[in-house]
Amino acid sequence: MNSKRNMLAYDRSSTGLWVALIFLVSLNLRPAIAAVGPVLAQMGTDLAWGEGVQGVLTAIPLIAFAVVSPLVTFLARRIGIDISILLALLCIAAGDFARSFGGGVGIWLGTVVFASAIAVGNVLVPVIAKRDYAGHVAMATGVYSGCITAGSATAGLLSVPLAQMWGGWRASLAFWSVPPLVVAVLWALRILHNRKIVVASAAVRNSPSAQSARSQSSRGVFARVLRRPMTWYVTAFMGLQSSAFYTMSNWMPSISASIGYDASTAGVHLFIFQGIGIFSGLLIPKLMNVRGNQVCAALTASAPMFIAGLGMLLLPHLMPVWAFVGGCAQGASLVVALALIALRGRDSAETVVLSGVAQSFGYLIASLGPLMFGVLVQATGGHHVPLMVFTFVAFLQCVVAVIVGRPSKM
C-alpha cells in the first residue's frame, strides 16, 4: 500500500524544462494514425483490400479510443498519471512496429495496441496540462493541441516520400515507432526527477486527512459528471469535430487523386489541411472568453469545415483552397474541444472523468465518419454522396457549437 502511495505521489508538477515534456508527448499522439491516409491506396492494392475494408482500418483507432478512454481513469488511479503516460508511449512504439512487420494479423493487432495507447494520452494530457499550467489552461491547450496537429501534419507529409525512399508503406509507417521511444526515455527521467522531491512532501500527501480528501473526491464523481447535460454537449462537439478530422485525414488524398492530382500532390493537400491547424489552434484561444463564454470560439472553429465541405462538393478542383479552409477548422476545433474539457471540469477528478466520457463516446461517434465514407465510396463508386454526408455532419457541429459554448449553470 505504501509503495502505491509513493508511486502516485510522483504525479506532481515538475519544474523547468521537465514541465514542457508534455508537449513532446503530444507530438506522438497522431503520427501513427495520420501516416496511413497518404499510403492507404497502396495498402489496399498490396493487400487486395476494397474501400470498405480500408474504411474499417481507419475506423479502428477511433473505436479503440471509445472503448479505452473510460478505462483510463482506473489505470491512472492504479499506477498513476505519469506512469500511465510512460506505458502509453512504449505501447505506441510497439504497436506501430507490429503493424508494419507483424504480418496480416499484426496490421490489425498493432493498430489496436497503438490506438489504445494513444487513447490513454488523449485522456491524460489535458489533465496534466491543467495540473501543470493551472494559471494558463487556454494557452497550454493551444500549444499541446498545436503539437498534436504538428505531429499529424508531419506524418501525413512524409508518409509517401518515406514509402518511396524505403520501398513501401511498411517501412514508412514503422518509422513512427521511433519518436515515442525517445520521448519515453525523457519521460522516465522526469519520473525519476520527481522521485527525488517526493520524500519532502510525503508526510503531507499521506496524512489521514489528505487520504480522506482523495477518497471523498473519488466517490460519486462519475454520477455527478454523467448527470450534467453539459457533459453530453462537450461529448457531441468532441465527436463531430473528430469525425471531420479523421474522415479528411484518411480520405482527402483519395478525393484529390479522384480529381486528377498525383499521390505526392495529394499528400501536400493533406499537409495543408493538417499543418494550417497548428496556427489556427494557437490563435483560437484569443476568442475563448468573448462575452464570458466560448460560443464565438466554438462557432468560429466549426464554420470553416462546413464551408470546406460545400467547396469540395461544388468546386472540387480548388482542393488546395478547401484543404486550407478545412485545416483552419480542424486545428481550432481540437483546441476548443480540449479546452472545454478542462474548463467544464470543476476539479482534477472531474476533469479526468469528463475527459474519459467525452473522448469515449465522442470517438465512438467519430469512428462512423471514416468508416461510412469508405462504405459510401465503395457503394456509390464516387465521392459525391460521401461528401454530402460529410458536409451535413459539419453543419451539425456548427449547431452544437452554439450550445456547448454556453457555460453550464449547474
N, C-alpha and C positions, 0 to 999 in steps of 0.2 A: 504493500500500500504506500509506504514511504517512497519507494522508487518511482511509483506512478505520480505521486505528488511532485517530486523533484523534476520528473520529465515534463509535466505540464507547466512547471514553473519557468521552463525555458521559453515559453510563449510570452515574450515581452518585447517591447520596443528596443531596438538596438540604437547605437549612436553612430554618427559619422556616415561613412560610405556603406556600412552594413545595412542601413535603412533602405538605401536605394536598390538593393538587390532584388526587391520585389518587382522592379521594372524589368530586370533581366528575366525573371520568371515569366512575366507577361509576354515577353518576346517569343517564348516557346509554347504558347497555348493555341497557336493556329497553324504553323507551318506544315505539320503532319497532315492536316486536312486540306489546306489551301493548295498544296503542291499537286493534288490529284487532278483538279479541274483541267489544267492545260494538257495533261497526258491521258485523260480519261478515254479519248477516242483510241489512242494507241493501246491502252489496256484492253479495251473492248475488242479490237482487232486481234491482238495477241492471244486473248483468252476465249475468243469466239463468243463474246457477250453482246446481247442486244441492248438497246437503250433502257429497257425496263430493268435488267439486271444491274446496269450501271447506276440507275437511279436508286436501287436498293443499297448498293455500296455507299453512295453518297449520303444516304439517309441513316446508315448505321451509327455514325458518330453522334448524331442528334438524338437518336433513340437511346444510345448509351448515356448521353447527358441526362436525359429524362429519368432513366432508371437509377443512375448512380447518385445524382445530385441530392435527393432526400436522405441518402445514407451517409453523406459526408459529415453531417452533424455528429453522428455516433462515432465515426472514425476519429474526428477531431477531439471528442471527449475522451476517447480511449487512449490515443497515442500523442495527442497534442497537435496544434495547428502547424507548427514549424516542421515537425517530423512528418506530418501528412504531406506537406509540400515537397519535402525531400523524396519521399516514397513516390510521389506522383511524377517527379522529374525522371527518376530512374525507370519507371514503367512506361513513360512516353518514349524513351530511348529504346527500351526492349521491344515494345510493341511495333514501333516504326521499323526496326530491323527485321522483326519476324514477318511483317507484311511483305517485305521485299524478297527475303530469301528463305521463307518457310514453306514454299510450295503453295499448292491450291488452298489447303487448309490455313496456311499461315496468313494469306491475304485477309481472310475473314477474322481469324482469331487475333492477329496482330492489330487489326483495325479496332476490334472491341477493346483490347488491352489499352492501347494508347488513348482511345477516346474516353474510356473510363477514367484514366489518369488525368486527362485534361479537364474532365468534369470536376475532379477534386480541386484543381487550380481555379476553375471558374467560380466555384462557391467560396473558396477561402481567400483568394486575392482581394476581393472587396473588403473582407473582414480585416485583413492585415493592413490594408490601406487606411481604413477608418481608425484602426488602433494606432498606427504609427504616424499618421498625418491627421490627427484629430482636429486640428485647427484649420486644415486646408483640404477638406474632403473633396470638394469640386475640382480643385487643382490636381490633386493626386489621381482622381478618377480620370481626368483628361489625359494625364501623362501615361498612366498604365494602360488605358484603352488605346491611346496612340501607339504604344509599344505593341499591343496585341495586333493592331492594324498593320503596323510596320512589318512585323514578322509574317503576317499573312501575305502582304503585298510582295515582299521579297521572295517568299517561297513560290508565289504564283509567277513572278517574272523569271526566276531562274530555273523553273521546272523543265521547260522544253530545252533550253540551252544545255543544261546538265545531262539530259537524256541523249541529246545529240552528241555531246562530248564523250560520254561514258558508255554509249552503246545500248541505251534502252531506259525504260521507265523505272526498272527495279533499282538500279544504282542511283538514279536521280532521287527517288523517294527515300532511299536508305540514308542519303546524306543528312537528312534532318533528324537522324538519331544522335548525331554528334553534339550539336549545341546544348541540348538538355543535360548531357553528361557533364559538360564543362560547368554549367550553372549549378548542377547538383554538388559538385566539389566545393564551389564557393558557398553554397547554402549550408553545407555541412560545417564549413569553417565558421559561418555565422552562428550556428547552433553551439559549437564549441566555445565561441566567444561569449555567448550568453551564459554558458555554464559557469564561467569564471565569476560572474556577478550575481549568481543566484543565491549563494551562501549568505551574503549580507542581508538579503531580504527574505530569507526562508522563514524566519520566525514569524514575520508579519503575515506572509502569504499562507502559512499553515496553522495560524492561530484558530481556535474553535470558532470565533466569530466570523473570520473570513471564510472558513469552510461552510458554515451555516448559510452565509450570504450566497455563496456559489450554488449550494444545493437548492436554496429557496428560489434563486433566479431561474433555475432549470425546470422547476415544476410548473406545469401549465402554460409554458411559453408557446408550445405548438398550438394549443387550443386558442390562445389569445390571438396569435397571428392568423390562424385559419378562419377565425370568425370575422375578421376585418374585410370589408368589401375592397378596400384599397389593395390588399394582398393580391386579389384576383385581377384588378386593373393593371397592376405592375406586371403580373404574370402574362396577361394578354399582350401588353406592349412588348415585353421581352420576346414572346413567341413570334409575334408578327414581324418585328424588325429582324430577328434571327432568321426567319423563314426567307425574307427578301435577300438577306446577305448570302446565305448558303445556297439558295437557288441560283443566284447570279454567279457566285464564286465557282460553282460546278458546271453551269450551263452557258455562261456568257461566251467562252471560247467556241462552243458548238454553234451558238447563234451567229457569231462573227464568221465562222467557217461557212455556214449555210448561205451567207450573203456573198461570199467570194474572197474573203481575206484568207491569207495563208496562216499556218499554225503559229509562226513567230509573231505576226501582227496581232493575231487573236490573243496571244499571251500579253502583248503590250496593252491591249484594251482592258484585260483583266487587271494588269498592274495599275493602270489609270484608275479603274474602279476602286481598287483596294488602297492604292497609295494616296489618293487625294483625301481619303478618310482620315489620314493622320492629321492633316491641317484642320479639317472641319471639326474633328474631335477636340482639338486644342482650342478652337475658337468658341465652340458652343457653350462652355461654362460661363461665358460673359452674359448669357441670356437665362441662366438658371435661377435668377431671383428677380425677374421682371414683375413688378406689382405684387411681390411676395409669393409668387407661385411659379410653377415650371411649365405652364401652358405654352408660353411663347417658345421656349426651348424645344419642347416635345413636338410641337406643330412645325416649327422651322426645320427640325431634323427629319420629319416624316414626309413633308410635301414633295421634296425633290425626287423621291423614289417613285411616287405616283406619276410625276412628270416624265421621268425616265421610261417608265413602263409604256405610257402613251407614245412617247417618241419612238421606241423600238417597234411599236405596232404600226405607226403611221409613216415614219421616215427612217426605216432601218439602216439606210446607207450612211446615216450620220451617227453610226455607232460610237465613234470616239467622243462625240458630244454627250451622248446618253450615258456612256461609261463615266464621264466626268460628273454629270449631274447626279447619277445614282450613287457614285462614290461619296459625294458630299453628304448624301443622306445616310449611308450606312455607317460612316465614321461617327457622325454626330449622334445618330440614334443609339449606337452602342454606349456612348458616354452617358446619354440621358438615361438609358435603361439601368446601367450600373449605378449611376448617381442616385436614381430613385430608390434603389435597394438600400443604399446607405442612408439616404435621407428619411425614408419611411420606417426604418428600423429604429426603435426608441433607445435601444442599448445594444451592446455587443451580442448578447444572447439572442435577441430578436432579429438582429441583422443576419446572424448565421442561419436561423430558421427561415427568414424571409428569402434569403439568397438561395437556400436549398429548394424551397417551394417554387419560387418564381422561375428558377432555372430548370427544375424538373418538369413541371407542366409546360413551361414556356418552350423548352426544346422539344417536348413531345409534339406541340403544335408546329414548331419549326420543321420537324422531320418530314411532315407532309409535303413541304414545299418542293425540295429537290426530287423526292420520290414521285409525286404526282406530275411534276414537269416531265420527267423521263417517261412515265407511263403514257402521258398525253402525246408526247413527241412520237412514240412508237405507234400509238393508236391512230393518230391523225396524219402521220407522215410529214409533219412540218412543225414550225414553232409559233404559228399564229394563235391557235387556240390556247396553248400553254401560256403565252404572253398575255392573253386576255385575262386568264385566271390570275396571273401574277399581278397585273395592274389592279384588279379588284381587291386583292389582298393588301396592296399598298394603300388603296383608298381606305380600307378598314383601319389600317394603322393610324391614318390621319384622324379618324373619328375617335379612336381610343386615346390618342394623344391629348385631345381636349379634356377628356375625363380624368386621365391619370395625372395630368399636370396640376390639378387642384388638390392641395394638401387635405388629407383626411382630418375630420374634426373629431374622430373617435379616440 
